[in-house]
Amino acid sequence: MQYLKETQGIVAFSALAVVLYLLVRRPHDPRLRSVTGLVAGWALGYPFGRAAANGRWFLGLDPMVCQLIQHSMLQVGVFGLICFFIFSALDDEQARKQALLQLAPLMASIAVMTWSVLAIPDDLRVAAARVPNSLGGGPTGVLAITVFYALGNGYLLYGFATMFVWARRYARGAEPRLRRGLLLTSTGLALLVPADAIFVSSNVSRYFGEPLPRWLLTTAVWFLLPGVLLCVVGVVYPVAAMRFAATGLWLRHLRAYHRLGPLWTLLNESFPEDALHRVPSRRDAFSLRGVHRRYYRRVIECRDGLVRISPYVAETPDELPLAERLRAGLRTRKSGAVTTRRPVALAVPADDGMDADVRELEQLALALR
């Protein structure tokens, strides 16, 4: 159990770092802001929950206040998840109205929980904070404690059940990457709903002095931890998968840019006026910025240069490799000779598309090294 809790903390703050990075790049995306609220609520509440479960003070706050912060952050996270589905299913204007409606039960829940925490006697605050970790132990028959935990878990139960229905419904018409993320999220929600139902039942039964069996509470905890992890992974998955695919494209363009170097260098020396931008500096070999722009520019300049030199290449023997014919044509042009040949196509790919064209240019560049 300790290992699972440590894993939860690592995953929570790692996911928070990822979504914050993405939010900086796309600050006006309401769905991404909702995801950030979900992950931030989960991650920021984690250390307060650990301190409360151990009955320790944290940042000058007593354990029960830590429990309040942790429960409030969890509820904020659930609200973020609700907003994510709302903004995914509706247009922005309707979604904003629905999000404001969903804000009312969240604020009411946090307000009542705050009143409950203030009403708990001082001699019961540590024991009350340790209730979730007591597996059936702790004080019973105290209304403030019952209201705090029943309301805290009740709001989560409402949110998880609602999101499970929305996730399954929205996944039917979603594109494959998003559908996989929604199915992961709904699986996590399917674990969280029974876990929270058990917790709410335990909160109510504790007030009457008959806590639920310990094995049932242990089962709820085992449902809770993987459920939370699956929810976060499912929500982050579509964005992370998109970024992973974009990273793969970025790496391919970077490799192609450098592979075309020998061909581009020869052509640029003969036709510097065809350069679309400045001559690359030595820093370009190590620069990670503007990769796509430099890649497309280099491909275009290589093609323009081949068109310009092709009349001279056409006068060379056809049986020679294209790399040797290209060098010979460049030498002939440099000598000042004039040709009457018309431009011809060089390094023509067998397939259509830019990728095939670039592969053909890369083979020529490799032969020129």
N, C-alpha and C positions, 0 to 999 in steps of 0.2 A: 504493500500500500504506500509506503514511504517513497519507493522508487517511482510509482505512478504520479504522486504529487510533485516530485522534483521534475519529472518529465513534463507535466502540465505547465509548470512555471517557465521552463526553457522554451517550450513551444509557444506559450502565450507572448512572451517578450520578443521572440524571433518574428512571430506573425505581426506584432505591433510595428517592429522596425520596417517590415516589408510594406505594410499598408501606408505608413507615414511617408515612405519614399515615393510610393505611387501617388499619394495625395498631393505632394509637392509638385509633381509633374502634371496632375489633372485636378486642380483645386476646385473646379466648378462642377464636377460630376457628382450629382446627388446620391447616386448608388454607391460610389466610392466613399463619400462622406459617411454614409450609413454603415458601410462595412468597417470604416475606421472607428465609428462609435461602438460597434459591437466588440471589436478586438481590444480597443482601449478600455472599455468597461471591464472586460474579462481580465486583462493583464494588470490594470492598476488596482483592481480589487484583490488580486491574488495575495500580495504580502500582508494586507490587513486581515484577510481571512486566515492565513497561517498563524499570525500572532494571536487572533481571537481564539482559534481552536486550541492553542497551547496555553491560554489564560495569561498572556503576556501583554504588557504595555508596549505601544509602538508609536514612535514620533510624539511622545507625550500624551497619547490617547489611551484611555483605559480599554480593556478587552471588549466591553460591550459596544463602545463607540466604534471600535475597529470592525466589529460585526455589522454595525449599521452601515458603515462605509462600504464594506464588502458586498452586502446585500443590495445596497443602492446602486453600486457599480454594475452588478449583475443585471439588475433591472434596466439600467441605462443600455447595457449591451443588448438585452432582449428588445428594447424599444428600437435600437439601431437595426436589428434584424427585421423587425416589422417594417420599418421605413424602407429597407432594402427591397423587400417584396412589393411594397406599395409603389415605389418609384419604378420598379421593373414592369409592373402590370398596368400602370395608368400613365397618362400624360402628366407632365410636371405640375400643371395647375391643379388638377384633381388630386394628384398625389400630395401636394402641400396641404390641401384642406384635410385630407384623411390623416396625414401625419399630425396635424394640430389636434384633431379629435383624439388620436391615440395618446397624445401628450397628457391629457386630463387624468386618466387612470394612473399613469406613472407618477405624476406629481402628488395625487391624492394618496397613493400607496406609500411614497417616501415620507410624506408629512405625518401620516398616522404611525408609521414605524418610528419616526423620530420622537413623537409623543410617547410611544411605548418605552423606548430606551430611557427617556427622562423619568418615567414613572417607576422603573425597576429600583428596588431598595439597594443601597450601597453594599450590604452584606451578601447580596445575591448576584451581583453583577459579573463576577468572575465565573461563577458556576453557570449563570445564564449564557455567557459567551461560549462556554464549552459544551453546550447542549448538542450541537450538530456532531461533535466528536465523541459524545458519551455513549452512543449506541443504546439509547434507552434509559440512561441514567440522568442525573441532574434534578433540579427542583421541579415539582409538579404543583398544579392547582393555583399558579400565579397568572392572573389575567393578562398583565402587561407582557409577560414572556410569551404566552400563548398567542396574543394578538400579533406580536412582532414576527414570530416565525411562521405562523399560519398565513399572515398577509404577505410576507416576503416570498414564501414558496407558492402561495396561491397566484400571485401575479406572474411568476415564472411559468406555472402550469398553464395559465391562460395564454400566455405568449407562445409557448412551445406547441400547444395543441393547435392554435390558430395558424402558426407558421407551418406545421406539418401539412395541414390541408392545402394551404397556398402553394407550398413547395411542390407537392405532387401535382397539383393542377397546372401550375406554371411550367413544370418540366415537360409536359406533353407536347407543347408547341415550340419549345426552345431549340436552338441550334445545338449540335452535339457537345461542344465543349461546355456550354452552360448547362445542358441537361445532365451531364455527368456530375457537375458541381452541385446541382439541385438534388440529385439522387443521394449524394453523400450527405448533404445537409439534412434531408428528410430522414435518412437512416439515423443520424445523430439525434434528431428530434424525436423519433420513435422510441429511442432509449431514454430520453429525458422526460417524456410525458409520464410513464409509469413511475420513474424515480421520484418526480415531484409529487405525484399523487400519493405515494407512500409517505413522503415527508409531511405533507399537509395532514394526512390521517394521523400521523404520529404526533404532530403539534396539537391537534384537537384532543386526542386520547390522553395526552400527557396532562391536560388541564383537569381531567376527571380522575387522575391518579392511576391510570392503567396504560403505561407505555406499550407500544407495539413490541413484539418479540425482536430480540437482537438480530437474529438471522435475517429477518425481513428488512431491517434497516441496513444491514451489511449488503444485501442484494441491491438495495437502492443506490448505495455508494458505488458499487461495481457497475451499475448502469450509468451513473452520472458522469464519471470521468471519461470513459470512451465516447459518451454522447457529446460532451463538450468539445472534445478534440475533433470528432467527425464534423460537427457543425462548423467550426472555424476552418478546417481544411476544405470543406465543401464550398464555403463562401469565398475563400481566397483562391480556390483552384482555378476558376475561369480567368481571373486576372493574371495569376501566376503562369498559367499555361500560355496565355497570349504573350506575356513578356518573355517566356522561354522560347517560343517560336520566333519572336522578334530578335532575340539574342542569336539564335541560330542563323537567321538571315544576315544579321550584322557581321557575324564571323565569316560567312561565305563571301560577303562583299569585301571584307578586309583581306582575306586570302587572295581573292581574284585581283584586287587592286595591286598587290605586291607581285603576283605572278605575271601580270601584264607589264611590269616594269621594263624588262629588256626591249620588248617591242615598242613601247611608248617612247623610250629614250631615243632609239634610233630615228623614229619618225619625227619626234619633236625637234631633234637637231637639224633635220632637213626642212621641216615646215613649222618653225616656231610661231609663225603668224596664225596658225590654226588653233593655238591653245585657247581654250575657253576662259581661262583664268590665269592667275600668276603661275610661274614655274614652281613646282613643289620644292620646299626646302628640306634639309636633312631631318628636321623635326617631324615631317609628315610620316616618315617611316615608323615613328613611335607614337604619333598622335592618335587618340581614340575618338576624336571629335570629327564630325562631318564625314564619316566613312561612306555613307550612301551617296552623298553629293560627289565626293572625289571618285568613287567607283564609277558612277554613270558618266562623269566627265571624261575619265580615262578611256572608257569603252568607246565613247563617241569620237574622241580625238584619235584613237587608234584606227577606227573605221574611216574617218576623214583622211588620215594620212595614207592608208592603203589605197584609197580611191585616187589620191594625188600621184602616187608613185606607180600605180598599176600600168600606165602606158609604157614606162621604162621596163617594168618586169615582163611585160608581154613580149619584149624583144629578146629575152633570154631563152635558152633551150628548155623545152617543156619537160625533158627527162630529169632535170635537176630537181632536188628538193626545193620546196617553196622558200625555205629560209635562205638558201644559197642564192636563189633567183632574186629575192628581195635585197640581199646585200649587194648583189651585182647591179641591180637597178639603181640603188642609192648611189653607188660609186659612179655609174654612168651619168646620173643627173648632176652630181657634184662636179664632174669634170667639165660641165658646161654644154654637153651635147644636147641637141634638140631632137625630139621624137614627134612623129606625125601620127602615132598610134592613138586610138581612142581608149578611154578608161575601160577596164574590164573588172569583173568581180574576182576577188582574191579571198582565200580562206573561207569558202562558202560552206556553211554547216549543212549536214544531211537532213536535219530536222528543223521545224519552224520554232520560233520563239527566241527570246533574248538569251535565255540560259544556254541554248545550243550554240548561239552565235559567240557567246563569251567563252565557252569551252573550246571552240575552234581557235579563237584568238589566243587562248592560254597555251594550246599546243604549239602554235607558231612561236609564241614568246619563249616557250621552253626550248625549242630548237635553236633559238638565237642566242642562248646563254653561252 
